[in-house]
Amino acid sequence: MAKQIAITGATGIIGQLLVRELLDRGDRVTVLSRSAQRARAVLGEVEAFEWTDPTAGPAPVEALAGRDAVVNLMGEPVAQRWSTEVKERIRNSREAGTRHLVDALREADPRPAVLVSGSATGWYGPHRDEPLDESAPPARGDFLADVTVDWENEARRAEELGVRVVTIRTGVVLSENGGALEKMLPPFKMGMGGPIAGGRQYVPWVHAEDVVGAILFCLGEEAASGPVNVTAPEPVTNRELSKALGRVLGRPAVAPVPALALKALYGDMSEIITTGHRAIPRRLLDLGYRFRRPELDGALREATGK
């Protein structure tokens, strides 16, 4: 039976893939966007509502009422040089935006039964090599961890309304259309790629297809609630990721990239590249999700067109 799904952040990398799969399986899609006209141009046959500034006030209630579920993917991109202003946008787009979405859910009648809301493995902050499942506590005093904690708290307010809430803690997404891989490819294609800051830090990677797959799984799986790590079953070190990408591209991957060079390029944001954590998708595996791209080499070949 076809479902009616409302989505924020639908024009992003994951949002576009998700909309395509929902439409292909016969669901009806409503998107909330800063520009409804642009959303329709990018996404095709969707119902689009204008939400000009998610940080300023509640979402349009008419975009949520009567829908079966909501997927919340909005947020200022993290992969950019951080300034005070950029940090504020990263925080507000997630915290205030999600708060205003839940405020609108409170008024929606009939109300959606499920909210799948974005989050990130940044919750865990820098760690060494110990596996981290959803029971691990958040890092303290870390910018992204602090943002993620508040972001999840805003989403979980919807539980007070009787809504089943899933917060998807997404790792480093591999996609041919942007994200971390897009920034890694140029030096590797020139034969200048290699491990970063020693390469011992873990990278909780995941292919974009599995982010979409996990969202669809959580929408339909009644037992899914609370935090869910959306990462591949086997995280790898930065050195292992570099070697795999070199193999896929047929280029050497031995040129080390010092942490200071990343710091000069990205400022404080470089910390999420030079440090890492070994997040594992315990909840997804326990619930029976079958990964579409569980192997790193295969995921990289698909994401790079090789």
C-alpha positions as CSV (number, residue, x, y, z in Angstrom):
1,M,0.0,0.0,0.0
2,A,1.4,3.4,-1.0
3,K,2.5,5.7,1.7
4,Q,2.6,9.5,2.0
5,I,6.0,10.7,3.2
6,A,7.1,14.2,4.0
7,I,10.8,15.1,3.7
8,T,13.0,18.0,4.7
9,G,16.4,18.4,3.1
10,A,15.1,16.6,0.0
11,T,17.4,18.3,-2.5
12,G,20.5,17.1,-0.8
13,I,22.6,14.0,-1.8
14,I,20.6,11.6,0.4
15,G,17.3,13.4,-0.1
16,Q,17.4,13.1,-3.9
17,L,18.2,9.3,-3.7
18,L,15.4,8.8,-1.1
19,V,12.8,10.7,-3.1
20,R,13.7,8.7,-6.2
21,E,13.2,5.3,-4.4
22,L,10.0,6.4,-2.8
23,L,8.5,7.5,-6.1
24,D,9.7,4.3,-7.8
25,R,7.9,2.2,-5.3
26,G,4.7,4.1,-5.7
27,D,4.7,6.3,-2.6
28,R,3.6,9.9,-2.6
29,V,6.2,12.5,-1.6
30,T,5.8,15.9,0.0
31,V,8.9,18.1,0.4
32,L,9.4,21.1,2.6
33,S,11.9,23.4,1.0
34,R,13.3,26.9,1.1
35,S,12.2,27.1,-2.6
36,A,9.3,25.0,-3.6
37,Q,9.9,25.8,-7.3
38,R,13.5,24.6,-7.2
39,A,12.5,21.5,-5.3
40,R,10.0,20.5,-8.0
41,A,12.6,21.3,-10.7
42,V,15.2,19.0,-9.0
43,L,12.9,16.3,-7.8
44,G,10.2,16.0,-10.3
45,E,6.7,14.7,-9.4
46,V,6.6,15.8,-5.8
47,E,4.3,18.0,-3.8
48,A,6.3,20.9,-2.5
49,F,5.7,23.4,0.3
50,E,7.7,26.6,1.0
51,W,9.5,26.7,4.3
52,T,11.6,29.8,3.7
53,D,13.6,29.7,7.0
54,P,13.4,26.6,9.1
55,T,15.4,28.3,11.9
56,A,12.8,31.2,12.2
57,G,9.5,29.4,12.8
58,P,7.4,26.2,12.6
59,A,7.1,24.2,9.4
60,P,3.8,24.5,7.4
61,V,1.4,22.2,9.2
62,E,-0.5,21.4,6.0
63,A,2.7,19.8,4.6
64,L,2.7,17.3,7.6
65,A,-1.0,16.6,8.4
66,G,-2.2,13.4,6.9
67,R,1.2,12.0,6.0
68,D,2.2,8.6,7.2
69,A,5.8,9.6,8.1
70,V,8.4,12.4,8.1
71,V,12.0,12.2,7.2
72,N,14.1,15.1,8.5
73,L,17.4,15.5,6.6
74,M,17.9,19.3,6.7
75,G,21.2,20.8,8.0
76,E,24.0,23.1,7.0
77,P,26.9,21.1,5.4
78,V,29.6,20.3,8.0
79,A,32.3,19.7,5.4
80,Q,33.4,23.4,5.0
81,R,35.9,25.6,6.8
82,W,34.4,26.5,10.2
83,S,34.0,30.1,11.3
84,T,31.9,31.4,14.2
85,E,29.2,32.1,11.7
86,V,29.4,28.7,10.0
87,K,29.3,26.9,13.4
88,E,26.1,28.9,14.3
89,R,24.5,27.9,11.0
90,I,25.5,24.2,11.6
91,R,23.9,24.3,15.0
92,N,20.8,26.3,14.3
93,S,19.9,24.5,11.1
94,R,19.8,21.2,13.1
95,E,18.5,22.3,16.5
96,A,16.1,25.1,15.7
97,G,15.1,23.5,12.4
98,T,14.2,20.2,14.1
99,R,12.5,22.0,17.0
100,H,10.3,23.9,14.6
101,L,9.5,20.7,12.7
102,V,8.3,19.0,15.9
103,D,6.3,22.2,16.8
104,A,4.4,21.8,13.6
105,L,3.9,18.1,14.2
106,R,2.2,19.0,17.4
107,E,-0.5,20.8,15.4
108,A,-0.8,18.3,12.6
109,D,-4.1,16.4,12.4
110,P,-3.9,13.6,11.6
111,R,-0.4,13.4,12.8
112,P,2.3,11.2,11.1
113,A,3.2,8.1,13.0
114,V,6.9,8.1,12.4
115,L,9.8,10.6,12.4
116,V,13.1,9.5,11.1
117,S,15.5,12.3,11.9
118,G,19.0,13.0,10.9
119,S,21.9,12.7,13.3
120,A,25.6,11.8,13.1
121,T,28.2,9.5,14.5
122,G,29.8,12.8,15.6
123,W,27.8,12.0,18.8
124,Y,30.8,9.8,19.9
125,G,33.6,12.3,19.3
126,P,37.2,11.2,18.9
127,H,38.0,7.7,20.0
128,R,40.7,5.1,19.5
129,D,39.8,1.7,18.2
130,E,37.1,0.4,20.6
131,P,33.8,-0.5,18.8
132,L,31.0,2.0,19.6
133,D,27.4,0.9,19.3
134,E,24.3,3.0,20.1
135,S,24.7,2.6,23.9
136,A,28.0,4.5,24.0
137,P,27.7,7.9,25.7
138,P,28.2,11.2,23.8
139,A,31.6,13.0,23.9
140,R,31.9,16.0,26.2
141,G,33.1,19.4,25.1
142,D,33.3,18.5,21.4
143,F,31.4,20.9,19.1
144,L,29.8,18.2,16.8
145,A,29.0,16.0,19.7
146,D,27.3,18.8,21.5
147,V,25.3,19.8,18.4
148,T,24.3,16.1,17.8
149,V,23.1,15.7,21.4
150,D,20.8,18.8,21.2
151,W,19.7,17.8,17.7
152,E,18.6,14.3,18.8
153,N,16.9,15.8,21.9
154,E,14.8,18.1,19.7
155,A,13.7,15.2,17.5
156,R,12.8,13.0,20.5
157,R,10.3,15.7,21.7
158,A,8.0,14.1,19.1
159,E,7.8,11.0,21.3
160,E,5.6,13.1,23.7
161,L,3.1,13.3,20.8
162,G,3.0,9.5,20.3
163,V,5.3,9.6,17.3
164,R,7.8,6.8,16.9
165,V,11.2,8.5,16.6
166,V,14.4,7.2,15.0
167,T,17.6,9.2,15.0
168,I,20.0,8.0,12.3
169,R,23.6,8.5,13.3
170,T,25.1,8.6,9.9
171,G,28.8,8.1,9.3
172,V,31.1,9.3,6.4
173,V,28.9,8.9,3.3
174,L,30.4,7.6,0.1
175,S,28.6,9.0,-2.9
176,E,29.5,9.9,-6.5
177,N,27.5,13.2,-6.1
178,G,29.4,15.0,-3.3
179,G,30.3,14.6,0.3
180,A,33.6,13.4,1.7
181,L,34.5,11.3,-1.4
182,E,34.2,14.3,-3.7
183,K,36.9,16.1,-1.6
184,M,39.2,13.1,-1.5
185,L,39.1,12.3,-5.3
186,P,41.2,15.1,-6.9
187,P,44.5,14.4,-5.1
188,F,44.1,10.6,-5.5
189,K,43.4,11.0,-9.2
190,M,46.6,13.0,-9.5
191,G,48.5,10.2,-7.6
192,M,49.0,12.5,-4.6
193,G,46.5,10.7,-2.2
194,G,47.4,9.0,0.9
195,P,46.7,8.5,4.6
196,I,45.9,11.5,6.7
197,A,47.6,12.4,10.0
198,G,49.2,9.0,10.2
199,G,46.1,7.1,9.0
200,R,45.4,5.2,12.2
201,Q,42.1,6.9,13.0
202,Y,38.9,4.9,12.2
203,V,36.5,6.1,9.5
204,P,32.8,5.0,10.0
205,W,32.1,4.9,6.3
206,V,28.7,4.1,4.6
207,H,27.6,4.1,1.0
208,A,24.8,6.5,0.2
209,E,22.6,3.6,-1.0
210,D,22.7,2.2,2.5
211,V,21.8,5.5,4.1
212,V,18.7,5.4,1.9
213,G,18.1,1.7,2.6
214,A,18.4,2.3,6.3
215,I,15.9,5.1,6.3
216,L,13.4,3.0,4.3
217,F,14.0,0.1,6.7
218,C,13.4,2.3,9.8
219,L,10.3,3.8,8.3
220,G,8.8,0.3,8.0
221,E,10.2,-1.5,10.9
222,E,8.1,-0.9,14.0
223,A,10.8,-2.1,16.3
224,A,13.2,0.6,15.1
225,S,13.3,3.6,17.6
226,G,15.8,5.7,19.3
227,P,19.4,6.1,18.0
228,V,20.5,3.9,15.0
229,N,24.1,3.9,13.7
230,V,24.0,4.1,9.9
231,T,27.5,2.9,9.1
232,A,28.9,-0.1,7.2
233,P,29.3,-3.3,9.3
234,E,33.1,-3.0,9.1
235,P,34.6,0.4,9.7
236,V,38.2,0.9,8.5
237,T,41.2,3.0,9.3
238,N,42.0,6.1,7.3
239,R,45.0,4.2,6.0
240,E,42.9,1.3,4.8
241,L,40.4,3.6,3.2
242,S,43.2,5.4,1.3
243,K,44.7,2.1,0.1
244,A,41.3,0.9,-1.1
245,L,40.6,4.1,-2.9
246,G,44.0,4.0,-4.6
247,R,43.3,0.4,-5.7
248,V,39.9,1.3,-7.2
249,L,41.4,4.3,-9.0
250,G,44.5,2.5,-10.1
251,R,46.7,5.2,-8.5
252,P,49.3,5.1,-5.7
253,A,48.1,6.0,-2.2
254,V,51.3,6.5,-0.3
255,A,51.6,10.3,-0.1
256,P,51.0,11.1,3.6
257,V,48.9,14.2,4.4
258,P,50.0,15.9,7.6
259,A,47.5,17.1,10.1
260,L,48.9,20.6,9.9
261,A,48.1,20.8,6.2
262,L,44.4,19.9,6.9
263,K,44.3,22.4,9.8
264,A,45.6,25.2,7.4
265,L,42.9,24.2,4.8
266,Y,39.9,23.6,7.0
267,G,40.6,25.1,10.4
268,D,38.8,23.4,13.3
269,M,36.8,21.3,10.9
270,S,39.9,19.3,10.2
271,E,39.5,17.6,13.6
272,I,36.8,15.3,12.2
273,I,39.2,14.1,9.5
274,T,42.3,13.8,11.6
275,T,40.5,12.0,14.5
276,G,37.9,9.3,14.2
277,H,35.8,6.6,15.9
278,R,34.9,3.0,15.2
279,A,31.1,3.2,15.2
280,I,29.3,0.0,14.3
281,P,25.6,-0.5,13.2
282,R,24.6,-2.8,16.1
283,R,20.9,-1.8,16.1
284,L,20.5,-2.2,12.3
285,L,22.1,-5.6,12.3
286,D,20.1,-6.8,15.3
287,L,16.9,-5.7,13.5
288,G,17.8,-7.6,10.4
289,Y,18.8,-4.9,7.9
290,R,20.7,-6.3,4.9
291,F,23.4,-3.9,3.7
292,R,23.4,-3.1,0.0
293,R,27.1,-2.2,-0.1
294,P,28.8,-3.8,2.8
295,E,32.3,-4.2,1.3
296,L,34.5,-1.1,1.0
297,D,36.1,-1.8,-2.4
298,G,32.7,-2.5,-4.0
299,A,31.2,0.6,-2.4
300,L,34.1,2.8,-3.7
301,R,33.9,1.3,-7.2
302,E,30.2,2.1,-7.4
303,A,30.7,5.6,-5.9
304,T,33.5,6.5,-8.3
305,G,32.0,4.8,-11.4
306,K,34.8,2.3,-11.6
